[in-house]
Amino acid sequence: MSSPSAAHESVLGAITRSLDRVLDTIPVPVNMLGCRTAPTENIATNSIKAIPDLSVMISTKGGMFERPVWLMECAFSQSDCDVMHKLDAYVRDIPDLLVVGKILITQAERYASPGSNGSVAQQLRSSDIMTREEWLHNHSVDDFHQVVVDGHTWFSLSSVEIHVWTRQAGGSPIELDRLDGDEYAVGMLYPTVNLDDINRIFLRGFELIKEDVLWKLVTTNVDQSLLDRMEAWLPPPCALDSTLLTNALALGAWATAYKRYFSWRSELKSTPYNTTPREYSLRRKTAKRLGHRD
């Protein structure tokens, strides 16, 4: 399985850091009750085994017991359909989840490498592999939505949306089919930027975490002063900074585009002209089996 691309990880990373900044202010000793983000937490339910792209876990008993309360997926390296299948399984099998969400990164066109025999390949075959600085020459960071270098499109972006659902009023489980009301929000990061509703629903998510933490503290008979501090805790109304997320998206797009170029260019360098990488690989295997050199 290939590792996630920078475009996939960039916005997730910015959101994770934003969540961490808020969760770290919860005034409860971590040895009593912890609340943390976990980018690689295994989730095993009755119908799915997966590693969500972003998890918020609440731990008790000194960290001996943890449960997920906030799960998010990113649809870039996986399809929107696959992501919704995961979210549906999470909600169905973990009924006390507080928040689920997805980041939907849609490319303007599906990426395809230039191959090994086209005009771009012929042009670059005799040249050295460019460093990232050389490759980005004459380009601005704001060009991230359509990265065209040496006549080839290495990355193209159509839109970036963020969708978030929370538990229903009264504690009813999350309903993914519901696309209105206070328990659902959608925001845009590209081509326009509007995170007002996402910040609103993130605030609701933090308030649900606050209620969950308070309930656990009450049931464990903690000191009243700790309850008072938790009661007074107020999460910020704007957890997500649109500038930070947009910058993360731009850097992720450029990093993904360059990695595609570098991987293709490295493969091209070792592939004889008028031979596809697959054909060359088969020739090498055949020659090795017959005891011949390339």
N, C-alpha and C positions, 0 to 999 in steps of 0.2 A: 504494500500500500504506500503510495507517495505521500510525502508530508504536505500539510496545508500550505497554500501559497501566502505570500505577504499580503495580498489583497484580501484574502480570507481572514487573516489574523489581525490586520491593522485596526479596524474599527472595533473588533472584539476586545483587543488590548486596551484601547482608549476607554471603552465602557467599563472594563474590569477595573482599571485604575480609578475611575470615577466612583464605582461602587465601593472599592476599598477605602477611599478617603472618607466616605460616609460611615461605613460599618466600623471603622477603627475608632469612631467617636462614641460608640455605644458604651455607656458608663458601667459596665459589668466586668468583673475580673474574668479573664479568659479561662482560669482554672475552674471557674464555676459554670460559665456558659460562654461559648465562643460562637462568633459569627464571621465567616470568612468566605472569600471567593476561591474556587478551585477549578482551574482550566482543564484538568485531566481526571475528573472524578468518575469512576465506573458506576453506572446505574444499571442494576439488574432487576427487572420486574417480571411479572407473569408472562408478558408478551414481547419484551424487548430487552436486549443487552446492548448498551451503548455508552459512549463517553460524550456527554454534552459538551458543546464548545465553551460554555460558561455555566458554572454552578455556584450558587450561594448555599453554604451548608451551615446548619446550626448544630453545635455539639454540646453535650451535657456529660455529667459524670467525669469531669476532667478530660474530656475528649474521647472517652471510651465508646460513646454512642453519638453518631452523626446522622442527620437526615437532610435531604435536599428541600429547600423552600423556594428556590428561584432558579429556573433553568432556561437557557437560551441556546439557539442554534443559528448557524450562518449558512445561507444558501448561496454558495459560489462554486465550491468544488463538489457540492451535492445539489440535487435539484430541489425546487420548492416542494414538490410532491413528497420527496423523501423526508424533508424537514417536517412537513405537516404530519406525516405518518409517525415520526418520532414524538412530536409534541402531543399527538392524540394518545399515544401509548403512555407517555408520562402522566398526562392528566387522568387517564382512565385507571392506571395502576397505582398512582400515588395521589389519592384524593385530597390529602391535606396540603398539597402544593399551594403556595401563595401567589407565585408569578411565573408565567412562561412567556417566551418571546422569540422572535426570529429577526435576523438581519437578512434582507433579500437584495443581493447584489446581482443585477442583471446586465450581462454584456450586450453591447450593440450587435456584435457578431461573434460567433463561436471561433475561438482561436485555432488557427492552423499554421504549422511551421511552413517556411518557404520551400521545403523539400531540399533535394541535393542537386537538382539539374536545371532549375529555373534561372532566370536572368539575375535574380538577387544572389543566388548561390554562385554563379559564374563570376559575378562582380567581386564577391567577398572571398572567394576561395584562395586567392593568392595574397590576401592581406592578413595582417596580424589581428588577433582578437582584441577588440577595443576594450579599454578599461571603462568603468562606469562613467568616469569624468569625461572621457573622450566621446563616449556614446551619447551623453546628454548635451554635448556641445550644440549651441544654437537652439536649445529647447528651454522652455520655462516650466517651473513646477506646475503652473496652472494648466499646462497642456495634458495633464494626466488622463483626461477622459478619452483621448484619442492619441495613442502613442504610435507615431509612424516614423521609423528610422530606416534609411536606405531603401525607401520605397516599399517597405512592408509594414503592415499593421501588427504590432506586438501586443497591444492591449486596447480594447475599446469598451466604453461604459455607456449604458443606456440609463440606468437609474439605480439608486440605493434607497431602500425603504426599511424602516424599523417598525415592527408590529409587536404589541405587548398586550397580554391578557392578565387579569388578576381574578382572585376569588370574588364571588358574587356577594352582595350585601347579605348579611345574616349568616355568612359562613358557608354558603353553598359552593360546590366545586366549580372550577373554571369551566366556561363553555366556549370552546373554540369557534363554534358556529355563530356566536354573537359578535357582530361587527359594529355595534353602536353602544351607547350608554357609558357610564362611568368606569366600567370594568374592561374597556378596550380602547386602545389608542393606536394611531398610525402616524409616523413622522417621516419626513423626507430629508435626506442628506445630499442627494444629487438627482436631478439637475438644479432643483431649488433646495433651500435649506429652511426647514421649519421643524423644530423639536419641541415646540410649546406643549403639545399634547403628550409627548413622550415624557417630558419632565413632570407633567402633572401626574401621569400614571406611575412613574418611578416614585414620586412622593407618596402615592397611595401604597405602593409596594413596601416602602420603608415603614409606613404607619402600620401595615399588617405585620411586619416583622416586630415592630415595637409591641403590638398587642400579644404576639406569640411569646416574646421574651418575658413580658410582664406576667402572663399566665403561668409560665414555668417558674418564675421567681416566687409568685404567691403560693404555688403548690409545694414549694420546698421550704417555706417558712423562713425566708431570709430576713435580715435586719431591715427595719422600716426605713432607715436612711437610704439604703440601696434602692428600695422601691421608689422612694421620693425622687432620687436622682434619675431613675429610669422614666418615671412619669414626666419629669421636666425635660427629658431629652427631645429635641426638635431637629429632625433631619432638614437639610437645606431644600428650599423650593426648586432650585435649578441645579440638579446634580450633574447634568450633562452640559458641557461647554461646546457649542456648535463649532467654534474655531478649532478647538483641539481635535474634534472628530473629523472635521474636513481636512485638516493637515495630515492626520493619520491616514485617511483614505488616499490622499494624493501620494504620500510616501509609499504606501502599500502598492498602489497601482504602478508607480515607476519601478519599484523593486521587483514586482512580478514580471513586468515587461522586460527588464534587463536580464532577469534569470532565464526567461524564455529565450532571449537572444543568445546568452552565454552558453546555455545547454545545447541549443541548436548549432551554434558556431563550433563548439568543441567537438560535437559529433560529426559535423561537416569536415573538420580538419582531418579526421581519421578515415573518411570515406572516399574512395577513388571516384573520379569524375564519371558521370553517366552510370552510377550505381546507387541504388537506394540503400539507406542504412540496413534495412532488413536483408536485402540481397547480399550486401557485404558481410553481414554477420553469418549468413548461410554459407558463403564462400569460405570464410575463415574456419567454420566448423568442419566443412568438408575437407579442406586442406589439412587440418589438424588430424582428422581421422585417417587420411591417406598418407600422413607423414610428410606432407609438403609444407613449405613456407609460403607466405603471401607473395 
